[in-house]
Amino acid sequence: MALGKYSRVDNKKSSGYCSTVTIVGLVALCLVGVWMFTSSSVVPVQNSDVSSSENKNEVSTKAIVSDTNENNGTGNDGTDSSVNDPKSKQFEDNSADLPEDATKQDANSQQEENSTNVDNGKSTEENQEEETEGKKKDGESTSEENGETIKKEGESNTNNVDSEGGETKEGKSDADGASEEASNETKSDTKEGEKKSEESSVETQTEDKGDGQIQEKVDEKKDDSDKGSDTATSSEIYPSGAQSELLNETTTQSGSFSTQSAESENANESQNSLGQGSQTAYNWKVCDTSAGPDYIPCLDNMEAIRHLTSTKHYEHRERHCPENPPTCLVPLPEGYQRSIEWPTSREKIWYHNVPHTKLAEIKGHQNWVKVSGEHLIFPGGGTQFKNGALHYIDFIQQSVPDLAWGERSRVVLDVGCGVASFGGFLFDRDVLTMSLAPKDEHEAQVQFALERGIPAISAVMGTKRLPYPGRVFDIVHCARCRVPWHIEGGKLLLELNRLLRPGGYFVWSATPVYQKLDEDVEIWEAMKKLTKAMCWELLSITKDRVNKVGIAVYRKPTSNECYEQRKQNDPPLCSESDDPDAAWNVPLHACLHKIPVSESSRGSQWPEMWPARVAKTPYWLSGSQTGVYGKPAPEDFAADNKHWKRVVEKSYLKGMGINWSTVRNVMDMRAVYGGFAAALREMKVWVMNVVSIDSPDTLPIIYERGLFGIYHNWCESFSTYPRTYDLLHADHLFSKIKAKCNYMAFIAEVDRLLRPEGNIIVRDNVQTITELENMFRSMNWEIRMTFSKDNEGLLCAMKTKWRPDDSERVTYAIA
């Protein structure tokens, strides 16, 4: 087999050494020497159709790598020769010596070294086996160093060297025992091999089927070895074994992992784009807009709003994203300070962070917000609960004990939330509330909520569905929310019906419930007729003597029996093709979705009581479904949960340098099953789980766990104010965005979302991590830590208060 592959070498030697029969032994010795210089692995016979020039490049390049690895390897006596050879240390698989993209290639080089020590008489299968054994034995002492790069804050990247160049030099200087002719040939071939390697790293990694088989076997052995010998750093940040497969996931569209060839192709494309992008200097500017420090690109598109034909249904409060999203940075308010920590922030915030007093002037008498020196004070009141939210919350449960705050009822939607004191105090009852209100004349109400550490988004019930799946909220609450539920066939109330779980509650606290003015009576009669037609059961009407308000509580049906018994099909039932989970830019439609009745259908049963539901696999996930990572859905869910619990406990909470006492508002920018949010459950934080509209729709699973989230398209701006989040978490998101969106606009959006002194944790391929590090540095962010292993990387960075000197006028955002 060897002669068929390397016949050009043998022919060159035969004229010099085969003239005399008596020196056969010397010929054999020379052939072994040449073999050691010109081969790096056992090559299967099926590759014999490769062109001779291509083979020449492969052989010569690998020969240098093999010889270098041999000189850095283990001696015959079992000792590590690199200990006695300081010169060879710089070529060890050490994170400080090699650039990230060379790390994975060097792992292949070690396999090539093992193959050179295989006995010539063995078959390909035997060689593979022995190579695997050798790899396992030799790699035990450096199992965690191989292929890893860790860099803490303050370390430099300048020590990285060209892997191939260094190996070539070492191979030449230490070529003891080889003929001058073979050495010169190798030196010449190396140049061609290096050129070929630069042109396509993919070919080097996946040369032939035989090498792929060897790689797979070695990786299996290495995984087994890693389980017993992982160092704390590697095992905590990138857990090995069964969980490691979740780290290398790059595409979830098919519900399974991508192949190695696809990963290699993506890495190659990323490297090419990185090489081009790294030549460009980032020139950041401050956004010049009418909204100033409060700029929300998709809600402050004044040009689009001016061209609206109607604002009757609050179209001017809906999203109107610019075709060319801004790539500038939003300015900071003058005098901005780091946000006050939770739970103190629920009662007071810095005035200069949200310098708006209009709401205090209008709603101060209702205990919404008051100005006190350099602070804005929140007494905990609201229009319907002037004497405090907690009394109001407890009064609701007294009215309907089955509500069971924090047990049966866990996830709440608060429509027209004001400054979100209702949701803020529901945390005391272990309830998670999604508060929403439009960006309207109630200046900065949602911004107040977010600065206080209370989850909220800017949204309006207008002409489109809210960006949530159907049948996910346990309770919907409206306290004087100023929404005309009864008009146009009850279109807006029917949207709440879509969002409510079967058996869920609608809590309505408004003047029509308890006042007798003509307008109130008219609205009450219309609501009574509409809710009856929708088959909602009116459970109670009670009056709160303390706050002097009335509360009506309705319950959505749990079967279709009432729908079928109605004399009139009004509101009509939705068509079978109307998916209740479709929620991104879907117009509102005045119809009723049927209740799921099959035991295996989502919505046919109430979730487990909280907190058991957070770890419970949803009953409607079956083994016949393929999960996002390719396993049966229940196993996929369990693996994801276990993985994030370990990563958070062993890495994020201990190894990132993040001061978690300052973290309150968190966003998982690419949530799958909500495992990251579930792992943070015991901490005093809340997590906004974002499921991209082009990703597998796992948001219902997140809600089933007693968590919450939202659909979003990351090619557009998020519906929140600047400086909302203390921590952003992005797992393999940035590389996906770069392939389909305006990447610079996305980076600017990340900056807009994050508070100064807030942190971002990014997990992605090494090329993306390297580019992001450069981009974050260009914005004067602090790089807290970088880590890489097997082309997978992790980056932790902290945003600073730096803003550019130059500004950029955003013409479509000028009023």
VENZICOR-V619885 format. One record per residue. N is the residue number from 1. RES is the residue in one letter. PHI is phi in whole degrees, 0 to 359 (NA if undefined). Layout:
n=N res=RES phi=PHI
n=N res=RES phi=PHI
//
This chain:
n=1 res=M phi=NA
n=2 res=A phi=296
n=3 res=L phi=293
n=4 res=G phi=297
n=5 res=K phi=279
n=6 res=Y phi=244
n=7 res=S phi=298
n=8 res=R phi=296
n=9 res=V phi=287
n=10 res=D phi=295
n=11 res=N phi=298
n=12 res=K phi=294
n=13 res=K phi=275
n=14 res=S phi=298
n=15 res=S phi=292
n=16 res=G phi=268
n=17 res=Y phi=239
n=18 res=C phi=262
n=19 res=S phi=285
n=20 res=T phi=236
n=21 res=V phi=286
n=22 res=T phi=287
n=23 res=I phi=249
n=24 res=V phi=303
n=25 res=G phi=299
n=26 res=L phi=294
n=27 res=V phi=299
n=28 res=A phi=299
n=29 res=L phi=297
n=30 res=C phi=296
n=31 res=L phi=300
n=32 res=V phi=297
n=33 res=G phi=298
n=34 res=V phi=298
n=35 res=W phi=305
n=36 res=M phi=296
n=37 res=F phi=275
n=38 res=T phi=251
n=39 res=S phi=227
n=40 res=S phi=232
n=41 res=S phi=201
n=42 res=V phi=283
n=43 res=V phi=258
n=44 res=P phi=298
n=45 res=V phi=296
n=46 res=Q phi=296
n=47 res=N phi=267
n=48 res=S phi=293
n=49 res=D phi=274
n=50 res=V phi=290
n=51 res=S phi=298
n=52 res=S phi=296
n=53 res=S phi=291
n=54 res=E phi=292
n=55 res=N phi=298
n=56 res=K phi=300
n=57 res=N phi=295
n=58 res=E phi=299
n=59 res=V phi=296
n=60 res=S phi=293
n=61 res=T phi=295
n=62 res=K phi=292
n=63 res=A phi=300
n=64 res=I phi=295
n=65 res=V phi=299
n=66 res=S phi=297
n=67 res=D phi=295
n=68 res=T phi=296
n=69 res=N phi=297
n=70 res=E phi=296
n=71 res=N phi=291
n=72 res=N phi=266
n=73 res=G phi=269
n=74 res=T phi=265
n=75 res=G phi=284
n=76 res=N phi=295
n=77 res=D phi=274
n=78 res=G phi=91
n=79 res=T phi=271
n=80 res=D phi=278
n=81 res=S phi=294
n=82 res=S phi=292
n=83 res=V phi=294
n=84 res=N phi=269
n=85 res=D phi=238
n=86 res=P phi=301
n=87 res=K phi=297
n=88 res=S phi=277
n=89 res=K phi=298
n=90 res=Q phi=293
n=91 res=F phi=255
n=92 res=E phi=294
n=93 res=D phi=285
n=94 res=N phi=249
n=95 res=S phi=297
n=96 res=A phi=281
n=97 res=D phi=258
n=98 res=L phi=242
n=99 res=P phi=293
n=100 res=E phi=302
n=101 res=D phi=286
n=102 res=A phi=269
n=103 res=T phi=298
n=104 res=K phi=293
n=105 res=Q phi=294
n=106 res=D phi=293
n=107 res=A phi=298
n=108 res=N phi=293
n=109 res=S phi=296
n=110 res=Q phi=294
n=111 res=Q phi=294
n=112 res=E phi=296
n=113 res=E phi=298
n=114 res=N phi=297
n=115 res=S phi=293
n=116 res=T phi=289
n=117 res=N phi=268
n=118 res=V phi=284
n=119 res=D phi=298
n=120 res=N phi=297
n=121 res=G phi=277
n=122 res=K phi=276
n=123 res=S phi=283
n=124 res=T phi=301
n=125 res=E phi=297
n=126 res=E phi=295
n=127 res=N phi=298
n=128 res=Q phi=299
n=129 res=E phi=297
n=130 res=E phi=292
n=131 res=E phi=298
n=132 res=T phi=297
n=133 res=E phi=300
n=134 res=G phi=295
n=135 res=K phi=299
n=136 res=K phi=297
n=137 res=K phi=291
n=138 res=D phi=288
n=139 res=G phi=272
n=140 res=E phi=299
n=141 res=S phi=280
n=142 res=T phi=232
n=143 res=S phi=297
n=144 res=E phi=265
n=145 res=E phi=278
n=146 res=N phi=296
n=147 res=G phi=78
n=148 res=E phi=252
n=149 res=T phi=225
n=150 res=I phi=238
n=151 res=K phi=224
n=152 res=K phi=268
n=153 res=E phi=300
n=154 res=G phi=95
n=155 res=E phi=280
n=156 res=S phi=256
n=157 res=N phi=262
n=158 res=T phi=283
n=159 res=N phi=279
n=160 res=N phi=294
n=161 res=V phi=238
n=162 res=D phi=286
n=163 res=S phi=299
n=164 res=E phi=294
n=165 res=G phi=297
n=166 res=G phi=296
n=167 res=E phi=294
n=168 res=T phi=297
n=169 res=K phi=296
n=170 res=E phi=294
n=171 res=G phi=297
n=172 res=K phi=288
n=173 res=S phi=288
n=174 res=D phi=250
n=175 res=A phi=273
n=176 res=D phi=289
n=177 res=G phi=85
n=178 res=A phi=259
n=179 res=S phi=286
n=180 res=E phi=296
n=181 res=E phi=296
n=182 res=A phi=293
n=183 res=S phi=296
n=184 res=N phi=296
n=185 res=E phi=296
n=186 res=T phi=297
n=187 res=K phi=298
n=188 res=S phi=292
n=189 res=D phi=294
n=190 res=T phi=299
n=191 res=K phi=299
n=192 res=E phi=294
n=193 res=G phi=294
n=194 res=E phi=295
n=195 res=K phi=297
n=196 res=K phi=295
n=197 res=S phi=295
n=198 res=E phi=296
n=199 res=E phi=290
n=200 res=S phi=204
n=201 res=S phi=288
n=202 res=V phi=295
n=203 res=E phi=297
n=204 res=T phi=293
n=205 res=Q phi=284
n=206 res=T phi=235
n=207 res=E phi=297
n=208 res=D phi=205
n=209 res=K phi=298
n=210 res=G phi=299
n=211 res=D phi=298
n=212 res=G phi=299
n=213 res=Q phi=294
n=214 res=I phi=297
n=215 res=Q phi=303
n=216 res=E phi=296
n=217 res=K phi=295
n=218 res=V phi=297
n=219 res=D phi=298
n=220 res=E phi=298
n=221 res=K phi=297
n=222 res=K phi=294
n=223 res=D phi=300
n=224 res=D phi=297
n=225 res=S phi=294
n=226 res=D phi=298
n=227 res=K phi=300
n=228 res=G phi=263
n=229 res=S phi=229
n=230 res=D phi=299
n=231 res=T phi=280
n=232 res=A phi=300
n=233 res=T phi=299
n=234 res=S phi=292
n=235 res=S phi=292
n=236 res=E phi=280
n=237 res=I phi=278
n=238 res=Y phi=233
n=239 res=P phi=304
n=240 res=S phi=266
n=241 res=G phi=77
n=242 res=A phi=299
n=243 res=Q phi=284
n=244 res=S phi=297
n=245 res=E phi=295
n=246 res=L phi=289
n=247 res=L phi=281
n=248 res=N phi=267
n=249 res=E phi=294
n=250 res=T phi=239
n=251 res=T phi=218
n=252 res=T phi=249
n=253 res=Q phi=295
n=254 res=S phi=268
n=255 res=G phi=76
n=256 res=S phi=204
n=257 res=F phi=291
n=258 res=S phi=280
n=259 res=T phi=279
n=260 res=Q phi=298
n=261 res=S phi=296
n=262 res=A phi=293
n=263 res=E phi=298
n=264 res=S phi=295
n=265 res=E phi=297
n=266 res=N phi=297
n=267 res=A phi=295
n=268 res=N phi=295
n=269 res=E phi=297
n=270 res=S phi=294
n=271 res=Q phi=297
n=272 res=N phi=297
n=273 res=S phi=291
n=274 res=L phi=295
n=275 res=G phi=298
n=276 res=Q phi=283
n=277 res=G phi=291
n=278 res=S phi=292
n=279 res=Q phi=278
n=280 res=T phi=263
n=281 res=A phi=277
n=282 res=Y phi=277
n=283 res=N phi=246
n=284 res=W phi=277
n=285 res=K phi=224
n=286 res=V phi=273
n=287 res=C phi=289
n=288 res=D phi=256
n=289 res=T phi=224
n=290 res=S phi=292
n=291 res=A phi=283
n=292 res=G phi=59
n=293 res=P phi=292
n=294 res=D phi=256
n=295 res=Y phi=294
n=296 res=I phi=241
n=297 res=P phi=309
n=298 res=C phi=277
n=299 res=L phi=251
n=300 res=D phi=244
n=301 res=N phi=275
n=302 res=M phi=297
n=303 res=E phi=297
n=304 res=A phi=292
n=305 res=I phi=295
n=306 res=R phi=296
n=307 res=H phi=265
n=308 res=L phi=292
n=309 res=T phi=278
n=310 res=S phi=206
n=311 res=T phi=236
n=312 res=K phi=301
n=313 res=H phi=255
n=314 res=Y phi=63
n=315 res=E phi=302
n=316 res=H phi=287
n=317 res=R phi=261
n=318 res=E phi=274
n=319 res=R phi=283
n=320 res=H phi=223
n=321 res=C phi=280
n=322 res=P phi=292
n=323 res=E phi=296
n=324 res=N phi=250
n=325 res=P phi=298
n=326 res=P phi=292
n=327 res=T phi=247
n=328 res=C phi=264
n=329 res=L phi=256
n=330 res=V phi=288
n=331 res=P phi=290
n=332 res=L phi=269
n=333 res=P phi=296
n=334 res=E phi=296
n=335 res=G phi=83
n=336 res=Y phi=300
n=337 res=Q phi=233
n=338 res=R phi=300
n=339 res=S phi=300
n=340 res=I phi=293
n=341 res=E phi=282
n=342 res=W phi=288
n=343 res=P phi=267
n=344 res=T phi=302
n=345 res=S phi=296
n=346 res=R phi=294
n=347 res=E phi=263
n=348 res=K phi=206
n=349 res=I phi=224
n=350 res=W phi=289
n=351 res=Y phi=299
n=352 res=H phi=292
n=353 res=N phi=287
n=354 res=V phi=225
n=355 res=P phi=281
n=356 res=H phi=232
n=357 res=T phi=243
n=358 res=K phi=300
n=359 res=L phi=294
n=360 res=A phi=294
n=361 res=E phi=289
n=362 res=I phi=278
n=363 res=K phi=248
n=364 res=G phi=301
n=365 res=H phi=289
n=366 res=Q phi=261
n=367 res=N phi=63
n=368 res=W phi=288
n=369 res=V phi=204
n=370 res=K phi=222
n=371 res=V phi=264
n=372 res=S phi=218
n=373 res=G phi=62
n=374 res=E phi=270
n=375 res=H phi=240
n=376 res=L phi=254
n=377 res=I phi=255
n=378 res=F phi=240
n=379 res=P phi=292
n=380 res=G phi=95
n=381 res=G phi=265
n=382 res=G phi=197
n=383 res=T phi=303
n=384 res=Q phi=259
n=385 res=F phi=215
n=386 res=K phi=300
n=387 res=N phi=264
n=388 res=G phi=115
n=389 res=A phi=288
n=390 res=L phi=296
n=391 res=H phi=299
n=392 res=Y phi=297
n=393 res=I phi=298
n=394 res=D phi=291
n=395 res=F phi=295
n=396 res=I phi=299
n=397 res=Q phi=291
n=398 res=Q phi=297
n=399 res=S phi=290
n=400 res=V phi=225
n=401 res=P phi=303
n=402 res=D phi=294
n=403 res=L phi=303
n=404 res=A phi=51
n=405 res=W phi=308
n=406 res=G phi=75
n=407 res=E phi=233
n=408 res=R phi=284
n=409 res=S phi=258
n=410 res=R phi=238
n=411 res=V phi=248
n=412 res=V phi=237
n=413 res=L phi=251
n=414 res=D phi=253
n=415 res=V phi=270
n=416 res=G phi=66
n=417 res=C phi=283
n=418 res=G phi=66
n=419 res=V phi=268
n=420 res=A phi=68
n=421 res=S phi=294
n=422 res=F phi=302
n=423 res=G phi=292
n=424 res=G phi=296
n=425 res=F phi=271
n=426 res=L phi=292
n=427 res=F phi=301
n=428 res=D phi=292
n=429 res=R phi=252
n=430 res=D phi=60
n=431 res=V phi=241
n=432 res=L phi=255
n=433 res=T phi=241
n=434 res=M phi=268
n=435 res=S phi=264
n=436 res=L phi=219
n=437 res=A phi=200
n=438 res=P phi=282
n=439 res=K phi=276
n=440 res=D phi=230
n=441 res=E phi=292
n=442 res=H phi=282
n=443 res=E phi=310
n=444 res=A phi=63
n=445 res=Q phi=299
n=446 res=V phi=290
n=447 res=Q phi=295
n=448 res=F phi=301
n=449 res=A phi=301
n=450 res=L phi=293
n=451 res=E phi=296
n=452 res=R phi=284
n=453 res=G phi=91
n=454 res=I phi=247
n=455 res=P phi=296
n=456 res=A phi=194
n=457 res=I phi=224
n=458 res=S phi=271
n=459 res=A phi=203
n=460 res=V phi=221
n=461 res=M phi=273
n=462 res=G phi=240
n=463 res=T phi=250
n=464 res=K phi=234
n=465 res=R phi=295
n=466 res=L phi=289
n=467 res=P phi=281
n=468 res=Y phi=228
n=469 res=P phi=289
n=470 res=G phi=281
n=471 res=R phi=59
n=472 res=V phi=237
n=473 res=F phi=269
n=474 res=D phi=286
n=475 res=I phi=218
n=476 res=V phi=243
n=477 res=H phi=239
n=478 res=C phi=219
n=479 res=A phi=246
n=480 res=R phi=49
n=481 res=C phi=277
n=482 res=R phi=62
n=483 res=V phi=254
n=484 res=P phi=282
n=485 res=W phi=300
n=486 res=H phi=272
n=487 res=I phi=277
n=488 res=E phi=53
n=489 res=G phi=72
n=490 res=G phi=72
n=491 res=K phi=304
n=492 res=L phi=286
n=493 res=L phi=291
n=494 res=L phi=291
n=495 res=E phi=292
n=496 res=L phi=296
n=497 res=N phi=300
n=498 res=R phi=298
n=499 res=L phi=281
n=500 res=L phi=284
n=501 res=R phi=293
n=502 res=P phi=303
n=503 res=G phi=91
n=504 res=G phi=280
n=505 res=Y phi=246
n=506 res=F phi=247
n=507 res=V phi=257
n=508 res=W phi=241
n=509 res=S phi=241
n=510 res=A phi=208
n=511 res=T phi=303
n=512 res=P phi=300
n=513 res=V phi=287
n=514 res=Y phi=228
n=515 res=Q phi=255
n=516 res=K phi=244
n=517 res=L phi=293
n=518 res=D phi=305
n=519 res=E phi=297
n=520 res=D phi=295
n=521 res=V phi=297
n=522 res=E phi=298
n=523 res=I phi=295
n=524 res=W phi=299
n=525 res=E phi=296
n=526 res=A phi=295
n=527 res=M phi=292
n=528 res=K phi=297
n=529 res=K phi=292
n=530 res=L phi=294
n=531 res=T phi=294
n=532 res=K phi=293
n=533 res=A phi=295
n=534 res=M phi=275
n=535 res=C phi=69
n=536 res=W phi=283
n=537 res=E phi=265
n=538 res=L phi=278
n=539 res=L phi=278
n=540 res=S phi=199
n=541 res=I phi=231
n=542 res=T phi=230
n=543 res=K phi=245
n=544 res=D phi=275
n=545 res=R phi=292
n=546 res=V phi=288
n=547 res=N phi=271
n=548 res=K phi=58
n=549 res=V phi=226
n=550 res=G phi=248
n=551 res=I phi=228
n=552 res=A phi=250
n=553 res=V phi=238
n=554 res=Y phi=249
n=555 res=R phi=231
n=556 res=K phi=286
n=557 res=P phi=293
n=558 res=T phi=249
n=559 res=S phi=213
n=560 res=N phi=265
n=561 res=E phi=302
n=562 res=C phi=296
n=563 res=Y phi=302
n=564 res=E phi=287
n=565 res=Q phi=267
n=566 res=R phi=295
n=567 res=K phi=285
n=568 res=Q phi=237
n=569 res=N phi=274
n=570 res=D phi=215
n=571 res=P phi=295
n=572 res=P phi=289
n=573 res=L phi=284
n=574 res=C phi=292
n=575 res=S phi=292
n=576 res=E phi=298
n=577 res=S phi=279
n=578 res=D phi=276
n=579 res=D phi=282
n=580 res=P phi=293
n=581 res=D phi=274
n=582 res=A phi=289
n=583 res=A phi=218
n=584 res=W phi=258
n=585 res=N phi=58
n=586 res=V phi=261
n=587 res=P phi=296
n=588 res=L phi=293
n=589 res=H phi=222
n=590 res=A phi=280
n=591 res=C phi=210
n=592 res=L phi=255
n=593 res=H phi=276
n=594 res=K phi=295
n=595 res=I phi=278
n=596 res=P phi=296
n=597 res=V phi=244
n=598 res=S phi=295
n=599 res=E phi=298
n=600 res=S phi=265
n=601 res=S phi=265
n=602 res=R phi=295
n=603 res=G phi=103
n=604 res=S phi=281
n=605 res=Q phi=228
n=606 res=W phi=282
n=607 res=P phi=298
n=608 res=E phi=301
n=609 res=M phi=295
n=610 res=W phi=283
n=611 res=P phi=264
n=612 res=A phi=300
n=613 res=R phi=292
n=614 res=V phi=294
n=615 res=A phi=253
n=616 res=K phi=279
n=617 res=T phi=293
n=618 res=P phi=307
n=619 res=Y phi=297
n=620 res=W phi=268
n=621 res=L phi=273
n=622 res=S phi=250
n=623 res=G phi=293
n=624 res=S phi=281
n=625 res=Q phi=274
n=626 res=T phi=269
n=627 res=G phi=284
n=628 res=V phi=300
n=629 res=Y phi=263
n=630 res=G phi=101
n=631 res=K phi=273
n=632 res=P phi=305
n=633 res=A phi=309
n=634 res=P phi=298
n=635 res=E phi=292
n=636 res=D phi=301
n=637 res=F phi=299
n=638 res=A phi=295
n=639 res=A phi=294
n=640 res=D phi=297
n=641 res=N phi=297
n=642 res=K phi=294
n=643 res=H phi=299
n=644 res=W phi=290
n=645 res=K phi=297
n=646 res=R phi=290
n=647 res=V phi=298
n=648 res=V phi=295
n=649 res=E phi=292
n=650 res=K phi=270
n=651 res=S phi=239
n=652 res=Y phi=296
n=653 res=L phi=281
n=654 res=K phi=238
n=655 res=G phi=251
n=656 res=M phi=258
n=657 res=G phi=76
n=658 res=I phi=272
n=659 res=N phi=275
n=660 res=W phi=290
n=661 res=S phi=290
n=662 res=T phi=265
n=663 res=V phi=262
n=664 res=R phi=229
n=665 res=N phi=267
n=666 res=V phi=234
n=667 res=M phi=234
n=668 res=D phi=263
n=669 res=M phi=287
n=670 res=R phi=217
n=671 res=A phi=284
n=672 res=V phi=246
n=673 res=Y phi=256
n=674 res=G phi=83
n=675 res=G phi=297
n=676 res=F phi=296
n=677 res=A phi=296
n=678 res=A phi=296
n=679 res=A phi=291
n=680 res=L phi=263
n=681 res=R phi=301
n=682 res=E phi=283
n=683 res=M phi=269
n=684 res=K phi=274
n=685 res=V phi=227
n=686 res=W phi=235
n=687 res=V phi=237
n=688 res=M phi=273
n=689 res=N phi=272
n=690 res=V phi=255
n=691 res=V phi=249
n=692 res=S phi=296
n=693 res=I phi=292
n=694 res=D phi=257
n=695 res=S phi=255
n=696 res=P phi=305
n=697 res=D phi=280
n=698 res=T phi=255
n=699 res=L phi=298
n=700 res=P phi=302
n=701 res=I phi=294
n=702 res=I phi=298
n=703 res=Y phi=293
n=704 res=E phi=299
n=705 res=R phi=278
n=706 res=G phi=85
n=707 res=L phi=249
n=708 res=F phi=220
n=709 res=G phi=184
n=710 res=I phi=205
n=711 res=Y phi=279
n=712 res=H phi=200
n=713 res=N phi=251
n=714 res=W phi=286
n=715 res=C phi=281
n=716 res=E phi=237
n=717 res=S phi=284
n=718 res=F phi=279
n=719 res=S phi=277
n=720 res=T phi=211
n=721 res=Y phi=284
n=722 res=P phi=298
n=723 res=R phi=62
n=724 res=T phi=274
n=725 res=Y phi=249
n=726 res=D phi=277
n=727 res=L phi=213
n=728 res=L phi=248
n=729 res=H phi=233
n=730 res=A phi=228
n=731 res=D phi=258
n=732 res=H phi=54
n=733 res=L phi=259
n=734 res=F phi=300
n=735 res=S phi=295
n=736 res=K phi=289
n=737 res=I phi=296
n=738 res=K phi=300
n=739 res=A phi=282
n=740 res=K phi=222
n=741 res=C phi=234
n=742 res=N phi=288
n=743 res=Y phi=294
n=744 res=M phi=295
n=745 res=A phi=294
n=746 res=F phi=293
n=747 res=I phi=298
n=748 res=A phi=296
n=749 res=E phi=292
n=750 res=V phi=300
n=751 res=D phi=298
n=752 res=R phi=295
n=753 res=L phi=289
n=754 res=L phi=272
n=755 res=R phi=284
n=756 res=P phi=303
n=757 res=E phi=73
n=758 res=G phi=275
n=759 res=N phi=243
n=760 res=I phi=232
n=761 res=I phi=245
n=762 res=V phi=240
n=763 res=R phi=242
n=764 res=D phi=193
n=765 res=N phi=289
n=766 res=V phi=300
n=767 res=Q phi=297
n=768 res=T phi=294
n=769 res=I phi=298
n=770 res=T phi=297
n=771 res=E phi=294
n=772 res=L phi=297
n=773 res=E phi=302
n=774 res=N phi=294
n=775 res=M phi=292
n=776 res=F phi=295
n=777 res=R phi=297
n=778 res=S phi=294
n=779 res=M phi=263
n=780 res=N phi=64
n=781 res=W phi=283
n=782 res=E phi=269
n=783 res=I phi=273
n=784 res=R phi=279
n=785 res=M phi=193
n=786 res=T phi=230
n=787 res=F phi=211
n=788 res=S phi=215
n=789 res=K phi=199
n=790 res=D phi=51
n=791 res=N phi=67
n=792 res=E phi=253
n=793 res=G phi=230
n=794 res=L phi=220
n=795 res=L phi=223
n=796 res=C phi=236
n=797 res=A phi=224
n=798 res=M phi=239
n=799 res=K phi=286
n=800 res=T phi=249
n=801 res=K phi=273
n=802 res=W phi=300
n=803 res=R phi=227
n=804 res=P phi=294
n=805 res=D phi=278
n=806 res=D phi=276
n=807 res=S phi=238
n=808 res=E phi=228
n=809 res=R phi=283
n=810 res=V phi=266
n=811 res=T phi=298
n=812 res=Y phi=283
n=813 res=A phi=252
n=814 res=I phi=258
n=815 res=A phi=290
//
